[in-house]
Amino acid sequence: MKKLIAAIVITLCSSSTFAGPIVEVFTCELNDGKSMSDVNAMMTTFNRMLKKAGLEDSYTAHVGFQQVPVKKNSVNWIGIAPSGEAYGKANDWFNGSEDGAAFGALYNSIYSCDHSFLTFVTASSE
């Protein structure tokens, strides 16, 4: 029994030790009539909403356009949370608050996304 408990503790400690930030990436395309100026204005709104919710240290987002291969009207959303717990707080805000719903509507009015992925960073170059 002691060996089982020790194995569980070691597993829990090692998995949390190696799990770094969480990164999510969405590949998107601007909706008709929208531009990168609209995307930049949306990011200003997003930053203000994160600060209002007290989540500015829980999630950081970056947007850009696809460079290689060139993809016309592309927008890439890259979101980074320092931990699973921080990501969960941001996700709860996005899915469970009026401001989160309002931001989701704004986000969808500017561009549409067709692919995404979420990953834990387990190692980084120095």
C-alpha positions as a Markdown table, in Angstrom:
| # | Residue | x | y | z |
|---|---|---|---|---|
| 1 | Met | 0.0 | 0.0 | 0.0 |
| 2 | Lys | 2.8 | 2.4 | 0.8 |
| 3 | Lys | 4.4 | 1.7 | -2.6 |
| 4 | Leu | 1.1 | 2.5 | -4.3 |
| 5 | Ile | 0.7 | 5.8 | -2.5 |
| 6 | Ala | 4.4 | 6.7 | -3.2 |
| 7 | Ala | 3.9 | 5.9 | -6.9 |
| 8 | Ile | 0.8 | 8.1 | -7.1 |
| 9 | Val | 2.5 | 11.0 | -5.3 |
| 10 | Ile | 5.5 | 10.7 | -7.6 |
| 11 | Thr | 3.3 | 10.6 | -10.7 |
| 12 | Leu | 1.3 | 13.7 | -9.6 |
| 13 | Cys | 4.4 | 15.6 | -8.8 |
| 14 | Ser | 6.3 | 14.7 | -12.0 |
| 15 | Ser | 3.3 | 15.5 | -14.3 |
| 16 | Ser | 2.8 | 18.9 | -12.8 |
| 17 | Thr | 6.6 | 19.6 | -12.9 |
| 18 | Phe | 6.9 | 18.9 | -16.6 |
| 19 | Ala | 3.6 | 20.6 | -17.7 |
| 20 | Gly | 4.3 | 24.1 | -18.7 |
| 21 | Pro | 2.1 | 26.7 | -20.3 |
| 22 | Ile | -0.9 | 25.9 | -22.4 |
| 23 | Val | -1.0 | 27.2 | -25.9 |
| 24 | Glu | -4.0 | 27.2 | -28.2 |
| 25 | Val | -3.9 | 28.1 | -31.8 |
| 26 | Phe | -6.9 | 28.9 | -34.1 |
| 27 | Thr | -6.4 | 29.3 | -37.9 |
| 28 | Cys | -9.1 | 31.7 | -39.1 |
| 29 | Glu | -10.2 | 33.8 | -42.1 |
| 30 | Leu | -11.5 | 37.4 | -42.0 |
| 31 | Asn | -15.2 | 37.7 | -42.6 |
| 32 | Asp | -16.4 | 39.7 | -45.6 |
| 33 | Gly | -15.8 | 43.4 | -45.1 |
| 34 | Lys | -13.5 | 43.0 | -42.1 |
| 35 | Ser | -9.8 | 43.9 | -41.9 |
| 36 | Met | -6.9 | 43.7 | -39.6 |
| 37 | Ser | -7.9 | 47.0 | -38.2 |
| 38 | Asp | -11.1 | 45.3 | -36.9 |
| 39 | Val | -8.9 | 42.6 | -35.4 |
| 40 | Asn | -6.7 | 45.1 | -33.7 |
| 41 | Ala | -9.8 | 46.9 | -32.3 |
| 42 | Met | -11.1 | 43.5 | -31.1 |
| 43 | Met | -7.8 | 42.9 | -29.3 |
| 44 | Thr | -8.1 | 46.2 | -27.5 |
| 45 | Thr | -11.6 | 45.2 | -26.3 |
| 46 | Phe | -10.3 | 41.8 | -25.2 |
| 47 | Asn | -7.5 | 43.3 | -23.2 |
| 48 | Arg | -9.9 | 45.6 | -21.4 |
| 49 | Met | -12.3 | 42.7 | -20.7 |
| 50 | Leu | -9.5 | 40.5 | -19.3 |
| 51 | Lys | -8.4 | 43.3 | -17.0 |
| 52 | Lys | -12.0 | 43.9 | -15.8 |
| 53 | Ala | -12.3 | 40.2 | -15.0 |
| 54 | Gly | -8.9 | 40.1 | -13.2 |
| 55 | Leu | -7.5 | 37.6 | -15.8 |
| 56 | Glu | -4.7 | 39.6 | -17.3 |
| 57 | Asp | -2.1 | 37.2 | -15.7 |
| 58 | Ser | -4.1 | 34.1 | -16.6 |
| 59 | Tyr | -4.2 | 34.4 | -20.4 |
| 60 | Thr | -2.4 | 36.3 | -23.2 |
| 61 | Ala | -3.6 | 36.4 | -26.8 |
| 62 | His | -1.7 | 37.2 | -29.9 |
| 63 | Val | -3.1 | 37.6 | -33.5 |
| 64 | Gly | -1.3 | 37.7 | -36.8 |
| 65 | Phe | -1.7 | 36.6 | -40.4 |
| 66 | Gln | -0.3 | 33.5 | -42.0 |
| 67 | Gln | 3.0 | 34.1 | -43.7 |
| 68 | Val | 4.1 | 30.6 | -45.1 |
| 69 | Pro | 2.3 | 29.5 | -47.1 |
| 70 | Val | 0.6 | 32.8 | -47.8 |
| 71 | Lys | -3.1 | 32.6 | -47.0 |
| 72 | Lys | -5.2 | 35.6 | -48.1 |
| 73 | Asn | -7.3 | 37.1 | -45.3 |
| 74 | Ser | -5.9 | 34.8 | -42.7 |
| 75 | Val | -5.9 | 35.5 | -39.0 |
| 76 | Asn | -4.2 | 33.3 | -36.4 |
| 77 | Trp | -5.3 | 33.5 | -32.8 |
| 78 | Ile | -2.5 | 32.3 | -30.4 |
| 79 | Gly | -3.6 | 32.1 | -26.8 |
| 80 | Ile | -1.2 | 31.3 | -24.0 |
| 81 | Ala | -2.0 | 30.5 | -20.3 |
| 82 | Pro | 0.9 | 29.9 | -17.8 |
| 83 | Ser | -0.8 | 26.8 | -16.4 |
| 84 | Gly | -3.8 | 24.5 | -16.7 |
| 85 | Glu | -5.4 | 26.3 | -13.7 |
| 86 | Ala | -5.0 | 29.7 | -15.3 |
| 87 | Tyr | -6.4 | 28.4 | -18.6 |
| 88 | Gly | -9.4 | 27.0 | -16.7 |
| 89 | Lys | -10.1 | 30.4 | -15.2 |
| 90 | Ala | -10.0 | 32.1 | -18.6 |
| 91 | Asn | -12.1 | 29.4 | -20.2 |
| 92 | Asp | -14.7 | 29.7 | -17.4 |
| 93 | Trp | -14.8 | 33.4 | -18.0 |
| 94 | Phe | -15.2 | 33.0 | -21.8 |
| 95 | Asn | -17.9 | 30.3 | -21.5 |
| 96 | Gly | -19.7 | 31.5 | -18.3 |
| 97 | Ser | -19.9 | 35.2 | -18.2 |
| 98 | Glu | -21.8 | 38.0 | -20.0 |
| 99 | Asp | -18.5 | 39.6 | -21.0 |
| 100 | Gly | -17.2 | 36.3 | -22.3 |
| 101 | Ala | -20.3 | 35.8 | -24.4 |
| 102 | Ala | -20.1 | 39.4 | -25.7 |
| 103 | Phe | -16.4 | 38.9 | -26.6 |
| 104 | Gly | -17.3 | 35.6 | -28.4 |
| 105 | Ala | -19.9 | 37.4 | -30.5 |
| 106 | Leu | -17.4 | 40.1 | -31.4 |
| 107 | Tyr | -14.8 | 37.5 | -32.2 |
| 108 | Asn | -17.2 | 35.6 | -34.5 |
| 109 | Ser | -18.3 | 38.8 | -36.2 |
| 110 | Ile | -14.8 | 39.5 | -37.4 |
| 111 | Tyr | -13.5 | 36.1 | -38.5 |
| 112 | Ser | -14.3 | 32.5 | -38.7 |
| 113 | Cys | -12.0 | 29.7 | -37.7 |
| 114 | Asp | -11.7 | 26.3 | -39.3 |
| 115 | His | -8.9 | 24.6 | -37.4 |
| 116 | Ser | -7.5 | 24.7 | -33.9 |
| 117 | Phe | -5.4 | 22.8 | -31.4 |
| 118 | Leu | -4.5 | 23.0 | -27.7 |
| 119 | Thr | -1.2 | 21.8 | -26.3 |
| 120 | Phe | 0.7 | 21.7 | -23.0 |
| 121 | Val | 4.2 | 22.9 | -23.4 |
| 122 | Thr | 6.5 | 20.2 | -21.9 |
| 123 | Ala | 9.9 | 21.4 | -23.0 |
| 124 | Ser | 11.4 | 24.6 | -24.5 |
| 125 | Ser | 14.6 | 25.6 | -26.1 |
| 126 | Glu | 16.9 | 27.8 | -24.1 |
